[in-house]
């Protein structure tokens, strides 16, 4: 048997014990881990400094912003449901000017990628927000909340119609050089149609999914649990739906996908990644257990070591399944 060359034993040992690379790149944005704080669940990015491990966080999608401040919906605005949470905050926010002046200086110090989530009632509002953010230091990309009503189209949500979703994406794309990431609603017949529409309109990536409209009732008073009656359902209850939609979107587009919906640990995150997500966003679980960031980051690293995966990004879209064999019905 030939003897190993000098130094080869050390090299082999080093390769076997090297820490996996958990960093990912999405639309030109580098995230040090694939874990992103979902918009609306992490405030403006600094509220969790005393309780969360920010070293485990790769990016933060800040609360959705309009041009002007909004007071939001009246209380009660949150209700816990089995395996989930209903919320009808009403997009309470400080407005783009205060955000840029008061919030961004501190965000720039965190060392994470910053996605600014924008909202609008018209194409012009989305476009103006994009124009303003284009020159703001520290903004890594723009995430568009297109689950907003278009006041010029009778209140229909931008994201529910492929043509409207494409129009707002195109309007934002024209006003910024930053990556543009529409956040898609699950409330459509075919997610692939909407995903292809925004891709063709210039989207750099897509976030998927937003919350699912739902409601709860107090049977003793016969009144809705939320003052707004209907709210958005998030949490583990929606995860299988979100994983399915990410998988379907992956078949439809080439641009990267940020998977969102009920992630509580590394196995949940891996479901999205295997289904086709390049990175994931965690939201509701951060209310329940702020240690979710470190637990999930460490779990992903351990998984990669056990499966001899050098780079987490190599797992994206590697679901082992005969897609052609899946029946149309169930």
N, C-alpha and C positions, 0 to 999 in steps of 0.2 A: 504494500500500500504506500503510495507516495506521501511524503511528509508535507504538512501545510507550510506554505511560504511564511517567512518571518512577518509577524504583524497581522496575519490573516485571522488568527483566533480572536485577537482584540477587535478586529473589524466586524467579524460575525457577531460577537457578543454585543457590540455597540448597535448593530442593525436590529438585533432582536429586542434590545431594551430601550431603543429610542422612543421618546414620547410622540404619540400621534399628533399630526397637525390638524387642529380643530378650526383653523381660520378658513373663511370662505370669501369668495369674491362674487358679488352680484351687481351686474350692470356697471362695472367699474368701481364699485364701492367695496372696500375691504372691511370685513367684520372679523375681529380677532377671535370670536366664537360665533357659532351659527344662531345664537340666542338673542332675539331682539324683543325689547319691551313693547307690547302692542299699544297702539294709540288709545287713549281714554282710560287706560288702566294704570298708568305710571306717572300721571300728572304731567309736569313739564320737565321731568327727568331728574330732579334733585330731591324729591320728597321722600325717597327711600334710602337716602345716604346712610342713615344710622342703623338700618336693619337688613339691607341687602348687600351681597358681595358683588360689587361693581366690576371686579376683575373677571367675573364669569359672564358678564354681559357684553355682547358684541355690538349692539346698537340700541337706540331708543327712538321709537316713533312717538312724538309728542302729541298732546291733546289736539284735536282738530281745531283749526283756526279759520275764522271768517275775517273779512276786512275790519268789521266793527265788533266790539265786545257784545256778548250775549249773556243774559241772566240764566237761561236754561229753563227747564220745566219745573212746575211746583212740586213739593213733596207730597206723599212719599215717592221716591224716585228709584229705589232699589228693593228687590224682593228675592230672597233665596228660594230656589226650587230644588227638587231632587236632582242631584248631580249637575247643578247649574245655578245661574243667576239671571234674573231679569233686571234690566236697567232702562230707565227713561230719563236720563240726565238732561236731555235737550240741548246737547252740545254747548254747555256753559263754557265760556272761554274769555280771554282777556283782549282779544283783537290782535291783529298782526303788528301794530306799532309797539304796543307794550311788550309783546313777546320779543321782538327784536332788541328793544332797548333794555328790558329787565331780565329776561330769561336766557337769551343766547350767550351773554358773557360768562355765566356760570357753566352752561352746557359745554362751552369750548374747553373748559378745564378738565372735563371728565375722561377724555381720551377714548371715547367711543364714537361710532358713526351716528350721526343725527339725521333722522328722517323727519321732515316737517309735514304733518298731515294737514291738508287744506280742504275747506268746505266752501260751497257757494250755492247761491240761488239762481245764478245766471252764468252763462259762458264768460261774460265779461269779468265777473268777480273772480272766477278761477284764474283767468288770464292775468289779472292785475296782481293777485297774490303771487303767482309765479314770477312775474316781473320784479316784484319787491324782493323776493327771496333769492333771486339770481345773483344779487350782489352782496349777500350776507355771508360774512366769513364764518366757517364752521358748519354750514349746512351741507350735508353729504348728498341728499336727494329729496325729492318731493313725492310724498305719498298722497294720492288724491282720494278723498272720501266721496265716491260718486253715488252713495246711497242717500243723496240729498234731493229734495223736490225741486224741479225746474219750474219757477214761477211763470215762465213764458209758455209752458206747455201744459198748463192745467194742473200742475203739482206732481206729474209723473216723475219717478225717480230717474236720474240720469243713467244709473247703472242697469236699469231694467230693460232698456231698449238699446240694441247694438249700435244703431245710428247715432243716438244721443251720446252713448258712451264714447264712441269714436270722435264725435264732434268736440266734446269737452277735453279729451286727450289731445286732440290736434291743437286746440286753442292754447292749452298749457305748453305743449311742446314748442309752439311758435314763439313763446315768450321767455324761454329759459334754456340754458345749456346744461342744467343739472339733469341727472337721471329722473325720469318721470315714471311713477309706479301707481297705476290705478288700483284701488282696493275694491274688488268685485263683490257684489251681493250674491248670495246663494239663491235668491228668489227669482230665478229665470228658468225657462224650460230647458235650455241647452247652454251650459257654461262655455262650451267650446266656441259657440258662435260669438259670444261677447268677447271672449279672450282673443279670438282672431281679429275682431274688429278693432280693439284697442292696440293690438300689435301692429296692424297695418297703419294705424293712425300715429305711430311713433312711440308707443310705450317702450320703456327700457326693461321693465319687468312688471309682474303683477303680484298683488297681495290677495290671498284667498284663504278664508272667507270672512265677510263681515257677519254681524250677528243675524239671527233668524227671528223675525217678528213673532211674538208670543204674548200670552196674557195669563194672569192668575186672578181668582175671585175669592173673596172672603165670604164663605157661605152663610155665616151668622148675620152679617150686615147686608149681604147681597150686593156688595160694592167691589169694584176692582181693587186689587192690591196696589196698583200704581195710579197716581193721579192722572197720568196720561192715558190710562186704560191699557194700551198696548206698549210693550217695551221690546228690547232686543235680548234674545236668549243667548247666553254664552256658557262656557264651561264644558266639562267632560261629556255632558249629554249630547253635544253637537259634534263631537270629534269624528265619529264614523262617517257622518255626512261630509264633513270638511275633507277628510282623507279621500273619500270617493271623488269629490269635486276637483281636488288637486290632481289626482290620477287622470281624470278626464281632460283637464286643462293641459296636462303634460302631453297628451296625445295630439292636442290641437295646435300648440304654439312652440316656437323655439326659444322665446325669451325666458329668463329665469322666473321662478315662482317662489314667493315667500308664503309658507304654509301657516295657517292660523286656525285655532279652534280646539279648546279644551286640553291643552298640553299640561300635564302634571309632573312628568318625569322623563328620563331619557328614552324610555321605550316608546312613549307617545311621540316624542320628537322624531325618533327613527322611523315610525310609521309614515310620517309626512315626507321625510327625506327619501325613503325607499319608493314612495309613491310618485316622487318627482320634484319635491321642494329642494331648493338650493340652501335655504335657511328657514328658520321658523320664528314665529312670534308667540310670546307667552303673555297672557293677560289676566284672566280671572284668578288663576292659581296664585298670583303674586299677592292678592288680597288675603288669601287663606294661609299661605306659608311663604314668606319672603326668602326662605332658604332654597326655594325651587331653583334659583339660578345656579348656585354652587352644586346642588345635588344633581341637576341635569347635566351640567358641564362635566362633572366628575364621572357620571354614569356613561356619558358618551365616550370619554377617554378610555374608560375601562372596557367598554364594548369593542373599541378599535384595537386595544391591546389583545383582547381575547380572540378576536377574529383576524389578527395580523393585518389590520388596515392601517396603512401609513398616513393617509389623508382622508379625513371625513368626507370631503367633497367628492371623492371617487364613488361614494355610495348613492349619490343622487340618481333617482330613477332606475335603480337596479332591482326592482321588484321582480321576483321569479314567478311568472305566470304566463299561461298560454292565453293571451287576450282574445284570440280568435275563437277559443273554445267557450268563452263566457256567453251564455244565452242573453237575449235581449230582455226577456222577462225573468221573473224570479218568484 
